[in-house]
Amino acid sequence: HFVDEVGSRAYTIAEVTRALLAAGRRSDVVNLSYSLFFQHPAAQVAMSRMMTAALEKTEAVYFFSAGNNGPGRSSMNRALLYPQDAVIVGAY
């Protein structure tokens, strides 16, 4: 579970995935710029698999930020997290 910046409520990765899936069913392009972070690589792989399975059901192109903890190359630390066919965007 995660808590939003305001701390108003916790949400799960499944909720994020469902929201992305719903957006992809209504749009051609979906963008998510958010700092989803898991310390353990196995958790990142599990997240990627779950999101890939859900998002491949749409025709949308998904864009994700490579990390929001910058600046610097070390802030792009989520390579294992994103769905396989997503476009990952980073800035330095």
SULPEVEN-V247879 format. One line per field, one symbol per residue. burial: I if it has 24 or more other C-alpha atoms within 12 Angstrom, else O. Layout:
# SULPEVEN-V247879
burial = ???
This chain:
# SULPEVEN-V247879
burial = OOOOOOOOOOOOIOOIIOOIIOIIOOOOOIOIOOOIIOOOOOOOOOIIOIIIOIIOOIOIIIIIIIIIOOOOOOOIIIIIIIIIOIOIOIOO
